[in-house]
Amino acid sequence: MQLEIHVLQSFPPANLNRDENGMPKSTVFGGRSRARISSQCQKRAVRKFYQDYAELNPEQFADRSRNWLPELKKLLVEQGIDEEKAAIAARLALVEGLKLTLDDKGKANTIVFLGRTEIAAIATILVNNWSVIESGLTEDPPALPKKDPNIAKVIEKALVETGKPGDVALFGRMMASLPTVNVDASVQMAHAISVNMLQQEFDFFTAVDDLSDTSDLDTEDSSAGKGADHLGETGYNSSTYYRFTVVDTQQLEKNLGSKEHLSDITQAFAEAFVQAIPTGHQNGFAAHSLPAAVMVVVRNGQPVSLVDAFEHPVAPGKDPYSRDKSTKHQSLLENAVMRLDNHWADLCKMYGYKSVVFKGIVTREQLAQQIKHLKDDEKPTVEDLLKDAIAAAFPEGE
């Protein structure tokens, strides 16, 4: 089963996701420049949102880090292991067990995505086998036991055979050093693109030294009396985005290893995707706008993006793709919602409804009149929409 979420969301002037030059990311779609927010940027915002706000057990959370050595060492010390020996054992577990390369400070050469339960499981393995591990710490060089038991293999087996925490089950994991612990993601997420044509702008800003003495202009200091002590500029734009993601519920169940938390994790992810906002340049722009329209589809088979509704850029005014000839001036968002509704109808007419198990949409009240084809599928709130979608995706209450 595939659970799709389609979102229309406007942002005022913002630079939520910038490139290597500090400019808001962009792309070309339909032959026109569009604003863009990368999937990576959205995924981090989603992960942080549900870690902070969702009612999930922290055991479902994971972290991306190069600094796992101090975390593992800390867990060992908490179990009564000598601090110096704990540091050596933790390094050996990461180097031999996870096949990581660590520098002199204990940092891995690559970021590793591990669940909090997974790093705790590694610590438990070391503690439970401490009597045989401790003897190997005095060898030159120190090493983990290779038999009775082979600790590195025990660690690998634990990561492979146990169910994955929600974070890893959703977003997947790729470890080149230990491919056996790789996890196929159950979430696919599109780069968000603006439905309107991009109009990139620049904010020229200055900073004034509050403690400078500008009262005495008779000085050789050429900067005295100037109005600013720092000049700069920041790129930004104001755009309405189409965002799309899909959860493969069967892959998610496989990754979790059971149905126990399946619906709860899907619910938390869906709520976070709708509400999470990237943090880029927020102190300077405060672009905290919630979506104007949210549509959820549950279907069997291949997921379907509705991005082609915006292949021709949307603009305020009379939309050339409007099927209501009496329609005159409309806002950009009104035209975008109308396009989404029409495109859905076009796809259903062309391909049929067979794969669709559930569909629902909710919009701000002022936009509801743009909904024609999905009128019978309107929901009063986002909460109701997601609740009904989750019930359709997991009919047995999993």
N, C-alpha and C positions, 0 to 999 in steps of 0.2 A: 504494500500500500504506500502511496506517495501523498504526503501532506504539503501542499504548496501554499505559500503566503505571498500575496501581491500587495504592495504598498505605494500610495502616492503621498509624497511629503514635500512641503515647501520649506525652504530655509531663507531667512533674511540674509543680508551681507555676512559671509562666513568664509573661512578657510579651514574646513574640517579635516582635509586629507591632502597634504602638500607633497610635491615632488622634490627631487634633489636640489632644485633651485629655490625652494620655498614657495612655489606657486601652487594654487589649487590644481589638483590633477584634472586632466581632460582627455577626451577621446573624440573620434569621428564616428558618427552613426547616421545612416541615411544621407551621407554626403555632407553633413553639417557638423560643426564643432559642438560638443556637448560637455557639460560639467560631469565629473566622475568622482565617485568615492569607491575605493578599491574594496574587494571582498575581504582582504586581510584586515583592513581598518574596521570594517563592520563586525567581523568575527570577534576581534578583541573587545570592541564595545559591548557586544552581546555577552561574551563570557564574563566580563567585569560586572555587567548589569545583574545577571542572575546570581552571581556569587555574592553580590551586595544585597539584593532584594528578594530573591526567590526563597520560598520556604522549602529548601532542599537540605538534606543532611550534608555537611561539609565533606563527608567521605566521597561525595560525587564530584568534587572539584579536583582540578589538576593545575600544575604550574609549568610554564616554559622557563627553563633556566640553565645556565652553565654552572651554577653554584650549588650543586647537589652535595658536595663533600661536607660542608659545614652542617647541612641539614641532617644528613645521615649520621654524622659524628654526634650531633646533639641528641638524636634519638638513642644512640648507644650509651652515651653518658647518663641519660635519664634512666637507663636500665641497670645502672651500677657499674658499667665498664670504665676502666681507667682511661682518663682523657687522652693520654699519649697513645695508648694501644688502640683506642677507639678511632683516632685519626688515621692510623696505619690501616686498620681493618676496613674503614670506610673507603679509603683510596683503593685498596685491593678489590673491594666489591664492585666499585665503579669501573676499574680498569679491566679486571678479569671477568667479572660477571656481566657488565653491560658493554664491554669492549670499547670503552671511551679512552681518549687520550687527554690526560690532565697536565696542566703546566705546573710550575713550581709553587704557585699559589693555590693549586687545587681546582682551578677552573677548567671545565671541559672545553675541548676545541670546537664544540658545536652546541647549540641549544637543544636540550632534551625535554620532551613533554612527558612528565610523569604525574600520575595521580598521587594524592596524599596517602591513600591506602597502599599504593604500590611501593612507595619509599619506606612506609612503615613495615610492609611485608618483608622487604630486604633486611631491615633492621632486626626483625623477629627471627629470620633465618640465621643471621649472624649470632644473635644471643643464644638461640637454641642449640647451636653447634659450637659454642665458645670454647669448650674444652679442647676440641681438636684444632680450632682456628688459632687459639692463643699460642700453641707450640710452633706454628708456622711463622708467627710474627718475629721470632728471633733468628730466623734463617737469613742468609745473605745471598741474594736479596730476599726480603720477606715475600711469602706467597701463600695463597689459599690452598687448603688440602685438595689434592687431585683425585683422591679416592676415599671411600668410607667416611663421609660422602664426598663427591666432587661438588664443592660449594658453588662454583661458577655455574655448573649445570643446574643445580637446585634453584639458583636465583633466576636463571633463564626460564626454567620450567614454570616457576611460580608466575612470572609475568605473562607467559604464553597461555597457560591453562586457566587462570582465574578470570572472572568477569572484569571488564574494564570499568573504571569510574565514568560517570556521565560525560564529563568534559572530553575524555579520550574517545568514548563511544560515539559522541556526536561529531567531533572534528577530525578524528583519525590521528595516526602517528606514523612517521617515517624515520627509521633509524638505520642509516647506511652501515653502521658498525655492527648491528645485530638485527638483521632483517626478519628473524623469526618473531620479534615482538612488534612488527609493523601491524597497524590496524587500518582497515579501509574506512574512510569517513562515511557516516550516514547522512551528513548534511552537505548539500551543494548550495553555494551562494553566489549570485551574480554580482558583478560590479554594478553599483547603482549609477544610472546615467540620467541626465536631465531630460525631461520631455520637451523642454524649450531649447532654443539655440543659445549657445554660450555667449555671454557678454562679459568678458574678463575686465576687471577694474583694478585700480591701485589706490591704496590709502597712503598719502604722504604724511608722515608724522614727525613731530619734533619732541625733544625732551629738554627741559630747562633745569639748570643747576640751581636748586633752591638755596644753596649756601654761598653762591658766588656773590661778590660785591660789585654791583654795576653802577654804584652811585658816583664813583670817581672815574670819569672817562679820560682824564688827563694821565694816561699811562702808556707805556710802551707795549703792554700786552695787547696784541691785536684782537684777542677774543673778548676783551672787556666791553661790556655794553651790548653785546650781541643778544638776540632774543632766544637763541637755542644753543645748547651745547652738544646735541646729538640730532642727526637727521637720518631718516630712513623711509622705506616704503614697504608696504605689505600688499600682496596680491589677494584679491577676494572676488567672489561673485555671489549673486542671489539667484537661486534656481529651484525648480520643482522637480523632484527626482521620482523615477520609477525604481522600486527596489523589489527584488525577487529572491526567494529561497525555497528549498524543498528538503523535506526529511524523508528518507527511505526508512519506514518503520520496521521493515523486516531486517535490514542491515543493522539498525539500532538495537533490535532485540538480540541479534547474533553477537554484537559487540558487548552488550551488557551481560550476556550469559544467562539471562532469565527475564521473565516478564514482570518481576516484582516492582520495579520503579519505572517501567516503560512509559506509561501515560504521564506520570509526574514530571519526568525529565523532558518529554516532548512539550508539555504545557509550559514549563519554565522557559524552554528555548523559544517557543512561539511568543510568549509575552515579552521576552527580552528583545526579540527581533523587531517587534512592533515599536517598542518604546526606547530602546537604546540609541544614544546619540554619540558619535565620535567626539573626542575631546580636543581636537586640533584648534588652536588659537581661540579657545572659548573664553579665556580671560579678557580678550580684546573685542570679542564679537557677541558673546552670550547668545548664540543661535540655538535656543532650546525650543524648537517647534515640534509638536506632536503631529503624527500623520493625519491627513484630511480624509483619506479613504483607505480601508483595509478589506481585502478580499481573500478568502481562504477556500481552497478546493482540495478535496480528498478524492483520489482516483486510483484505480488499478492500472498498471502499465506505465508507460513513459510520461514523465512530467512535462508540462507545457508552459513556457514563458509567454507573457502577453506583451512583450516589449515592442513587437511590430506595430502595435497600436500607435506608437510614437515615432515611426520611421520618418514621417514628415513632421518637422518640429511644430509643437503646439504654441500658439500665441493668443493673447487676448483679442477679442473682437468676434466677428462671424467666422467660425471655423469652416474651411473648405470641405471638410469631411462630415459636416453636420447633415443628418438626414431629415431634420425638421426645417423646412424652408422658411418657416415663419420666425425662426430664431434670429435675433439680431446680435447686439453686443453681449458677450459673455466674458467672464474672467478667465484667466489662464487655467485655473484649477477646475472651473466648470467645464471647460472644453476638454481637459484631460480626463475627467471622470466620464464624460460623454464618449470619448474615444475608447476608453477601457471597456465600457458597456457594449458599444457597437462591435468592437473587435472580438469580444467573447461570443457574441451572437454569430458573427461571421464564421468563427472556427467551429462552433457547434453545428452550424448549417452545413459546413463543408465536410466535417469528420464525424458528426453525430455525438451523442451523449453517452454511449455505451460504457466508457471507462469511468465516468463520473459517478462517485458514490455520494458526494456531498458538495454543495457550493453555497456560499453565503457572503454577504457584503455589508459593510456599515460605513456610512459617510457622515460628515457634518451635515446638520439639518439643511443648511442653505444649498448643499450640493445634491440632496436627495432627488430633486426634480430631474436631474440628468440621468437617473437610473430608469431605463425603460425595460430592457430585456431581462434584467435581474431583479425586477420589482418584487417578485414573489419570494426572493431569497434574502431580502433585507433583514437585518437584525438590529435590535435597539441599541446594543452596546458592544464594544470590543470584547468585553468579558463574556457576553452571551455567545458571540460569534465563535470564540475560541473553545468555549465549553462544548458547544454543539459539534464543532469540527473534531475535537478530541474524542467525543463519544462515537462519532462515525468512523474514525480511524481505528478505534479499539472497541468494537462492539461487544466484546466479552468482558469489558471493564478491566482490561489488563493494566 
